[in-house]
Amino acid sequence: MTGIYVSLFISNYPNVTSHLSPTFDNIPSKTVPTPIEKVVSLVSRTGRDLQRYNTAGYRQVVGCIPYRYKKDCGGEIEVLLISAQKKGKGMLLPKGGWEIDESMEEAALRETIEEAGVTGQLEETLGKWQYKSKRHSMIHDGYMFPLLVSQQFERWPESDFRHRKWVCLSEAIELCQNWWMREALEAFISRKCQR
């Protein structure tokens, strides 16, 4: 019970960790948890009770193209892809259901943290794509946003069953298994190349 109390105390008062750091340095690494700022402390939402649908009954889905500028290659853009959660072998962009208790932007950020473990500056939407779900035979409206990554977490809600990989733009288009996500990547490249 004491360990839980200390953990909650520390997580509620982040500046306490700097005062306790010398104490933690003498404890074997297996005993000390991952630093608080490198872990996302939320659980993935489940279920479809709050799911948004349009008037035609299409499920509303939002996601991000997480990207960064590679410092050692003259500012080349890299994109973060994630593995499919279920049996699929391909790579994807983080996306998921837009729920009624959040804005489209909030949903995109939430899904990206849950699935990819990154957050950052959300940019203007790239557009909307309609696609048919492979698993549920349902039409979806998919919206994608560029996300300039400023923080990457070591642990995140779906880290136990998703892998992530930073890749160059051409490799992202090659690896991404969904046609509409490849189109979103092409729209992203077009936008970034115009600047």
Backbone as JSON, one array per atom type, in Angstrom:
{
  "sequence": "MTGIYVSLFISNYPNVTSHLSPTFDNIPSKTVPTPIEKVVSLVSRTGRDLQRYNTAGYRQVVGCIPYRYKKDCGGEIEVLLISAQKKGKGMLLPKGGWEIDESMEEAALRETIEEAGVTGQLEETLGKWQYKSKRHSMIHDGYMFPLLVSQQFERWPESDFRHRKWVCLSEAIELCQNWWMREALEAFISRKCQR",
  "N": [[0.83, -1.2, 0.0], [2.01, 1.21, 0.7], [3.78, 1.69, -1.44], [2.02, 2.29, -3.56], [0.85, 4.64, -2.59], [3.11, 6.35, -2.49], [3.76, 6.39, -5.23], [1.43, 7.59, -6.34], [1.54, 10.02, -5.01], [3.95, 11.11, -6.0], [3.33, 11.25, -8.77], [1.35, 13.16, -8.72], [2.68, 15.39, -7.93], [4.98, 16.53, -9.71], [7.42, 17.97, -9.36], [8.51, 16.92, -7.09], [9.94, 14.68, -7.78], [12.43, 15.6, -8.63], [13.63, 16.34, -6.25], [13.79, 13.91, -4.96], [15.41, 12.46, -6.58], [18.27, 11.95, -6.05], [17.96, 10.01, -4.07], [16.62, 7.95, -5.44], [18.59, 7.23, -7.24], [20.28, 5.44, -5.97], [18.88, 3.11, -5.78], [18.33, -0.16, -7.09], [17.86, -0.54, -10.67], [15.7, -2.18, -11.46], [13.83, -1.81, -9.53], [13.0, 0.82, -9.61], [10.5, 2.71, -11.22], [9.71, 3.6, -14.67], [10.62, 6.93, -15.67], [8.26, 9.5, -14.99], [7.57, 11.46, -16.93], [7.94, 10.12, -19.32], [5.96, 8.35, -19.79], [2.65, 7.67, -20.76], [-0.25, 8.22, -19.03], [-2.87, 7.02, -19.51], [-5.69, 5.07, -20.48], [-6.63, 3.16, -23.33], [-9.62, 4.02, -25.01], [-12.54, 2.01, -25.21], [-15.09, 0.17, -26.98], [-18.17, 1.23, -28.61], [-20.09, 2.97, -27.8], [-20.14, 5.78, -27.64], [-19.63, 6.55, -30.17], [-19.46, 8.51, -33.16], [-21.66, 8.97, -35.94], [-22.49, 9.79, -39.31], [-25.32, 11.33, -41.04], [-25.97, 9.47, -42.97], [-25.27, 7.15, -41.81], [-22.58, 6.51, -41.72], [-19.6, 5.66, -40.11], [-17.6, 7.86, -38.18], [-14.26, 8.61, -38.41], [-11.05, 9.52, -37.23], [-7.64, 10.59, -37.6], [-4.02, 10.81, -37.5], [-1.07, 11.97, -39.22], [1.77, 11.45, -37.95], [4.73, 13.32, -37.77], [8.21, 14.27, -38.14], [11.15, 16.35, -38.32], [14.1, 15.19, -39.54], [17.09, 15.6, -38.0], [19.79, 15.04, -38.63], [19.88, 14.78, -41.38], [19.62, 17.04, -43.0], [17.08, 18.12, -42.47], [15.16, 16.37, -43.48], [11.91, 14.91, -43.83], [10.38, 12.62, -41.63], [8.02, 10.01, -41.07], [5.79, 8.57, -38.72], [4.84, 5.28, -38.47], [2.55, 2.69, -37.46], [2.1, -0.68, -36.28], [-0.48, -2.98, -37.3], [-3.12, -3.78, -35.07], [-4.59, -6.2, -34.74], [-4.09, -9.44, -36.06], [-3.19, -8.44, -38.64], [-0.52, -7.73, -40.95], [0.52, -5.46, -42.02], [1.51, -1.95, -42.04], [0.28, 1.06, -40.54], [-1.29, 4.32, -40.23], [-1.92, 6.1, -37.2], [-5.28, 5.98, -36.12], [-8.79, 6.3, -35.35], [-12.08, 5.98, -33.83], [-14.15, 8.88, -33.8], [-15.59, 10.43, -31.15], [-18.67, 11.39, -29.45], [-18.29, 13.08, -27.29], [-16.14, 14.74, -27.73], [-14.07, 17.04, -29.64], [-13.23, 16.97, -33.16], [-10.49, 17.37, -33.46], [-9.55, 16.84, -30.85], [-10.16, 14.11, -30.71], [-8.46, 13.1, -32.72], [-5.92, 13.65, -31.63], [-6.11, 12.12, -29.25], [-6.42, 9.47, -30.24], [-3.95, 9.19, -31.51], [-2.12, 9.35, -29.42], [-2.97, 7.1, -27.95], [-2.56, 4.93, -29.78], [-0.01, 5.32, -31.01], [1.65, 6.59, -29.21], [2.62, 9.23, -29.22], [2.65, 12.83, -29.22], [1.88, 16.26, -30.1], [2.0, 19.19, -32.19], [-0.96, 19.83, -33.72], [-2.03, 20.14, -37.06], [-3.81, 21.78, -39.79], [-6.58, 19.97, -41.17], [-6.14, 17.36, -43.64], [-8.05, 16.44, -45.31], [-10.97, 14.48, -46.32], [-11.77, 11.07, -46.51], [-13.63, 8.41, -47.88], [-14.14, 5.1, -46.98], [-14.41, 1.5, -47.0], [-14.79, -0.6, -44.26], [-12.78, -3.42, -43.53], [-13.29, -5.35, -41.62], [-15.92, -4.93, -40.61], [-17.69, -4.43, -42.68], [-18.65, -1.84, -43.15], [-19.23, 1.56, -44.08], [-16.91, 4.19, -43.73], [-16.15, 7.55, -42.81], [-13.15, 9.03, -43.13], [-10.91, 11.21, -41.6], [-7.89, 13.02, -41.78], [-5.08, 14.43, -40.09], [-2.06, 16.34, -40.17], [0.56, 15.94, -37.8], [2.93, 17.5, -36.04], [5.39, 16.11, -34.31], [6.22, 16.48, -30.93], [6.66, 15.19, -28.6], [7.53, 11.97, -27.54], [6.51, 9.01, -26.13], [7.77, 6.42, -23.98], [6.25, 4.35, -22.98], [2.91, 3.59, -23.73], [-0.71, 3.53, -24.09], [-1.29, 1.37, -25.97], [1.09, 0.06, -26.29], [1.85, -2.55, -25.74], [0.86, -4.16, -27.76], [1.34, -2.99, -30.2], [3.73, -1.96, -32.61], [5.99, 0.65, -33.46], [7.38, 2.7, -36.06], [9.72, 4.89, -37.41], [9.9, 6.29, -40.56], [11.07, 7.23, -43.89], [9.34, 9.42, -46.23], [8.77, 8.19, -48.77], [9.03, 5.48, -48.14], [7.02, 5.26, -46.26], [4.69, 5.53, -47.83], [4.96, 3.23, -49.34], [4.85, 1.18, -47.37], [2.43, 1.55, -46.03], [-0.68, 0.08, -45.54], [-3.34, 0.72, -46.23], [-5.31, 2.12, -48.82], [-6.52, 4.66, -48.64], [-5.1, 5.9, -46.65], [-2.62, 6.06, -47.85], [-3.26, 7.89, -49.84], [-3.79, 10.09, -48.19], [-1.21, 10.49, -47.19], [0.04, 11.26, -49.58], [-1.31, 13.68, -50.03], [-0.36, 15.05, -47.81], [2.41, 15.16, -48.4], [2.31, 16.71, -50.73], [1.33, 19.13, -49.67], [3.44, 19.83, -47.91], [5.58, 20.07, -49.68], [4.9, 22.28, -51.16], [5.53, 24.39, -49.57]],
  "CA": [[0.0, 0.0, 0.0], [2.89, 2.37, 0.75], [4.29, 1.94, -2.8], [0.97, 2.96, -4.33], [0.72, 5.99, -2.06], [4.26, 7.13, -2.96], [3.61, 6.57, -6.67], [0.39, 8.59, -6.57], [2.06, 11.29, -4.5], [4.94, 11.62, -6.95], [2.7, 11.61, -10.03], [0.56, 14.37, -8.53], [3.6, 16.5, -7.68], [6.16, 16.2, -10.5], [8.66, 18.58, -8.87], [9.02, 16.09, -6.0], [10.89, 13.73, -8.33], [13.77, 16.19, -8.68], [14.17, 16.31, -4.89], [14.01, 12.52, -4.59], [16.29, 11.84, -7.56], [19.46, 11.33, -5.45], [17.54, 8.81, -3.34], [16.31, 6.92, -6.42], [19.81, 6.81, -7.93], [20.91, 4.35, -5.23], [18.0, 1.94, -5.81], [18.54, -0.9, -8.34], [16.97, -0.09, -11.73], [14.49, -3.0, -11.55], [12.89, -1.35, -8.52], [12.54, 2.16, -9.94], [9.68, 2.73, -12.43], [10.07, 4.51, -15.75], [10.33, 8.32, -15.31], [6.87, 9.87, -15.22], [7.35, 12.22, -18.16], [8.1, 9.26, -20.49], [4.85, 7.4, -19.8], [1.31, 8.24, -20.87], [-1.04, 7.56, -17.99], [-4.28, 6.87, -19.83], [-6.05, 3.78, -21.05], [-7.37, 3.3, -24.58], [-11.07, 3.9, -24.95], [-13.04, 0.82, -25.89], [-16.52, 0.2, -27.21], [-18.65, 2.19, -29.6], [-21.27, 3.65, -27.24], [-20.07, 7.22, -27.88], [-19.18, 6.73, -31.55], [-20.2, 9.41, -34.06], [-22.04, 8.52, -37.27], [-23.15, 10.88, -40.04], [-26.74, 11.08, -41.29], [-26.08, 8.29, -43.82], [-24.88, 6.0, -41.01], [-21.16, 6.25, -41.87], [-18.82, 5.87, -38.89], [-16.66, 8.97, -38.29], [-12.94, 8.18, -37.95], [-10.03, 10.57, -37.36], [-6.29, 10.13, -37.32], [-2.91, 11.74, -37.73], [0.2, 11.6, -39.82], [2.81, 12.0, -37.06], [5.97, 13.51, -38.52], [9.28, 15.06, -37.53], [12.24, 16.7, -39.22], [15.3, 14.46, -39.16], [18.12, 16.62, -37.82], [21.08, 14.7, -39.23], [19.76, 14.63, -42.84], [19.22, 18.29, -43.61], [15.67, 18.45, -42.28], [14.26, 15.44, -44.17], [10.73, 14.55, -43.04], [10.1, 11.22, -41.32], [6.65, 9.75, -40.65], [5.68, 7.45, -37.78], [3.82, 4.27, -38.77], [2.33, 1.72, -36.39], [1.65, -1.99, -36.75], [-1.89, -3.28, -37.1], [-3.34, -4.4, -33.76], [-5.05, -7.58, -34.91], [-3.47, -10.3, -37.05], [-2.66, -7.82, -39.84], [0.94, -7.64, -41.03], [0.91, -4.18, -42.59], [1.69, -0.77, -41.2], [-0.82, 2.02, -40.63], [-1.22, 5.58, -39.49], [-2.85, 6.01, -36.08], [-6.63, 6.51, -36.36], [-9.84, 5.61, -34.61], [-13.38, 6.61, -33.8], [-14.42, 10.22, -33.27], [-16.69, 10.22, -30.22], [-19.57, 12.54, -29.3], [-17.89, 13.96, -26.2], [-14.87, 15.4, -28.06], [-13.97, 17.65, -30.96], [-12.48, 16.16, -34.12], [-9.07, 17.54, -33.14], [-9.29, 16.1, -29.61], [-10.19, 12.68, -31.04], [-7.24, 12.78, -33.48], [-4.82, 13.63, -30.67], [-6.3, 10.98, -28.34], [-6.12, 8.24, -30.97], [-2.52, 9.14, -31.8], [-1.45, 9.0, -28.16], [-3.32, 5.72, -27.6], [-2.02, 3.94, -30.7], [1.39, 5.54, -31.39], [2.43, 7.09, -28.08], [3.24, 10.52, -29.5], [1.78, 14.0, -29.26], [2.56, 17.41, -30.67], [1.21, 20.29, -32.74], [-1.89, 19.4, -34.76], [-2.18, 21.11, -38.15], [-5.1, 21.77, -40.49], [-6.93, 18.67, -41.76], [-5.74, 17.1, -45.02], [-9.22, 16.11, -46.1], [-11.85, 13.4, -45.89], [-11.8, 9.92, -47.39], [-14.62, 7.39, -47.55], [-13.62, 3.76, -47.23], [-15.19, 0.41, -46.42], [-14.06, -1.38, -43.27], [-12.59, -4.83, -43.88], [-13.85, -6.22, -40.58], [-17.33, -4.72, -40.28], [-18.45, -4.12, -43.9], [-19.31, -0.56, -42.89], [-18.57, 2.71, -44.69], [-16.35, 5.14, -42.79], [-15.57, 8.83, -43.23], [-11.86, 9.15, -42.46], [-10.27, 12.54, -41.64], [-6.5, 12.93, -41.35], [-4.38, 15.66, -39.74], [-0.63, 16.25, -39.89], [0.91, 16.2, -36.4], [4.36, 17.69, -35.82], [5.63, 15.44, -33.03], [7.1, 17.16, -29.98], [6.9, 14.31, -27.46], [7.35, 10.54, -27.81], [6.5, 8.3, -24.87], [8.34, 5.08, -23.99], [5.11, 3.47, -22.74], [1.64, 4.23, -24.08], [-1.78, 2.56, -23.87], [-1.27, 0.19, -26.83], [2.49, -0.33, -26.54], [2.04, -3.99, -25.61], [0.46, -4.88, -28.97], [1.66, -2.24, -31.43], [5.09, -1.49, -32.81], [6.02, 1.87, -34.26], [8.59, 2.81, -36.85], [9.93, 6.13, -38.14], [10.35, 5.99, -41.93], [11.02, 8.36, -44.82], [8.04, 9.55, -46.88], [8.56, 7.18, -49.82], [8.84, 4.19, -47.47], [5.7, 5.31, -45.62], [3.69, 5.23, -48.86], [5.14, 1.82, -49.72], [4.48, 0.28, -46.28], [1.07, 1.78, -45.53], [-1.52, -0.93, -46.19], [-4.66, 1.23, -46.64], [-5.24, 3.04, -49.95], [-6.91, 6.02, -48.27], [-3.99, 6.47, -45.87], [-1.59, 6.43, -48.83], [-3.72, 9.15, -50.44], [-3.57, 11.14, -47.19], [0.24, 10.74, -47.2], [0.33, 12.04, -50.79], [-1.79, 15.04, -49.77], [0.61, 15.61, -46.85], [3.65, 15.46, -49.16], [1.98, 17.84, -51.62], [1.26, 20.34, -48.83], [4.77, 20.17, -47.37], [6.47, 20.44, -50.78], [4.52, 23.61, -51.65], [6.05, 25.43, -48.66]],
  "C": [[0.87, 1.26, 0.0], [3.42, 2.71, -0.64], [3.28, 2.66, -3.66], [0.83, 4.4, -3.88], [1.86, 6.86, -2.57], [4.14, 7.41, -4.45], [2.57, 7.64, -7.0], [0.87, 9.97, -6.13], [3.02, 11.91, -5.5], [4.28, 12.04, -8.25], [1.86, 12.87, -9.91], [1.43, 15.6, -8.3], [4.92, 16.22, -8.4], [7.46, 16.8, -9.98], [9.27, 17.8, -7.71], [10.08, 15.15, -6.52], [12.3, 14.32, -8.39], [14.42, 16.19, -7.3], [14.52, 14.89, -4.46], [15.01, 11.82, -5.5], [17.55, 11.24, -6.94], [19.13, 10.05, -4.69], [17.29, 7.67, -4.31], [17.55, 6.41, -7.13], [20.49, 5.63, -7.26], [20.07, 3.08, -5.2], [18.25, 1.2, -7.12], [17.47, -0.56, -9.38], [15.7, -0.91, -11.85], [13.42, -2.52, -10.59], [12.26, -0.02, -8.9], [11.71, 2.13, -11.23], [10.23, 3.7, -13.47], [9.76, 5.95, -15.33], [8.94, 8.74, -15.79], [6.67, 10.57, -16.55], [7.49, 11.37, -19.42], [6.99, 8.23, -20.61], [3.54, 8.16, -19.92], [0.44, 7.49, -19.88], [-2.53, 7.58, -18.33], [-4.48, 5.53, -20.5], [-6.83, 4.03, -22.34], [-8.86, 3.19, -24.32], [-11.48, 2.64, -25.7], [-14.55, 0.96, -26.08], [-16.92, 1.28, -28.19], [-19.88, 2.94, -29.11], [-21.3, 5.13, -27.57], [-19.69, 7.56, -29.33], [-20.08, 7.67, -32.34], [-20.47, 8.72, -35.4], [-22.67, 9.7, -37.99], [-24.59, 10.48, -40.35], [-26.98, 9.87, -42.19], [-25.69, 7.01, -43.07], [-23.41, 5.63, -41.13], [-20.43, 6.58, -40.57], [-17.77, 6.96, -39.14], [-15.33, 8.58, -37.62], [-11.95, 9.32, -38.18], [-8.66, 9.99, -37.02], [-5.26, 11.18, -37.67], [-1.81, 11.09, -38.56], [1.27, 12.23, -38.92], [4.11, 12.14, -37.85], [6.95, 14.34, -37.71], [10.31, 15.37, -38.61], [13.5, 16.02, -38.71], [16.47, 15.44, -39.14], [19.41, 16.32, -38.57], [21.03, 14.52, -40.75], [19.23, 15.89, -43.48], [17.74, 18.6, -43.51], [14.7, 17.56, -43.03], [13.1, 15.05, -43.25], [10.66, 13.04, -42.86], [8.67, 11.13, -40.8], [6.65, 8.54, -39.73], [4.53, 6.54, -38.19], [3.72, 3.32, -37.59], [1.87, 0.4, -37.01], [0.16, -2.14, -36.49], [-2.04, -4.04, -35.78], [-3.7, -5.87, -33.88], [-4.3, -8.22, -36.06], [-2.87, -9.67, -38.3], [-1.16, -7.66, -39.79], [1.4, -6.27, -41.47], [1.1, -3.1, -41.54], [0.59, 0.23, -41.52], [-0.41, 3.36, -40.05], [-2.2, 5.46, -38.33], [-4.18, 6.68, -36.41], [-7.62, 5.72, -35.53], [-11.1, 6.46, -34.57], [-13.42, 7.98, -33.15], [-15.68, 10.09, -32.42], [-17.43, 11.52, -29.91], [-19.16, 13.51, -28.19], [-16.58, 14.7, -26.46], [-14.94, 16.04, -29.44], [-13.19, 16.71, -31.87], [-10.99, 16.19, -33.8], [-8.69, 16.77, -31.88], [-9.25, 14.6, -29.87], [-8.92, 12.27, -31.78], [-6.04, 12.7, -32.54], [-4.91, 12.42, -29.75], [-5.92, 9.68, -29.03], [-4.62, 8.09, -31.23], [-1.72, 8.81, -30.55], [-1.72, 7.53, -27.83], [-2.58, 4.7, -28.47], [-0.53, 4.08, -30.97], [2.25, 6.08, -30.27], [3.19, 8.37, -28.37], [2.18, 11.62, -29.43], [2.57, 15.17, -29.82], [1.59, 18.45, -31.16], [0.36, 19.8, -33.91], [-2.04, 20.51, -35.79], [-3.54, 20.94, -38.82], [-5.34, 20.44, -41.21], [-6.51, 18.58, -43.23], [-6.93, 16.78, -45.92], [-10.01, 14.96, -45.51], [-11.84, 12.31, -46.97], [-12.9, 8.97, -46.94], [-14.04, 6.03, -47.92], [-14.5, 2.72, -46.53], [-14.31, -0.39, -45.47], [-13.97, -2.83, -43.7], [-13.3, -5.75, -42.88], [-15.35, -6.1, -40.42], [-18.23, -4.43, -41.49], [-19.26, -2.83, -43.74], [-18.53, 0.55, -43.58], [-18.12, 3.67, -43.58], [-16.0, 6.44, -43.5], [-14.28, 8.98, -42.44], [-11.26, 10.53, -42.68], [-8.85, 12.39, -41.1], [-5.89, 14.32, -41.15], [-2.88, 15.4, -39.68], [-0.4, 16.59, -38.41], [2.42, 16.29, -36.29], [4.68, 17.21, -34.42], [6.61, 16.25, -32.18], [7.44, 16.27, -28.8], [6.59, 12.87, -27.85], [7.51, 9.8, -26.48], [7.09, 6.89, -25.02], [7.25, 4.03, -23.78], [3.85, 4.25, -23.08], [0.56, 3.16, -24.03], [-1.72, 1.29, -24.72], [0.14, -0.3, -27.15], [2.73, -1.83, -26.43], [1.64, -4.76, -26.87], [0.6, -4.08, -30.25], [3.14, -1.89, -31.43], [5.01, -0.21, -33.61], [7.37, 1.99, -34.94], [8.62, 4.14, -37.57], [10.51, 5.77, -39.5], [10.32, 7.26, -42.78], [9.68, 8.35, -45.55], [7.78, 8.48, -47.94], [8.34, 5.8, -49.21], [7.48, 4.14, -46.79], [4.62, 4.96, -46.62], [3.76, 3.76, -49.26], [4.61, 0.87, -48.65], [3.03, 0.39, -45.84], [0.08, 0.9, -46.28], [-2.86, -0.42, -46.69], [-4.54, 2.29, -47.74], [-5.54, 4.47, -49.53], [-5.84, 6.69, -47.42], [-2.84, 6.85, -46.79], [-1.97, 7.73, -49.53], [-3.52, 10.32, -49.47], [-2.09, 11.49, -47.11], [0.63, 11.57, -48.42], [-0.15, 13.49, -50.65], [-0.85, 15.77, -48.8], [1.89, 16.03, -47.56], [3.43, 16.67, -50.05], [1.95, 19.14, -50.83], [2.64, 20.78, -48.37], [5.73, 20.62, -48.48], [6.14, 21.81, -51.35], [5.13, 24.72, -50.81], [7.5, 25.7, -48.9]]
}
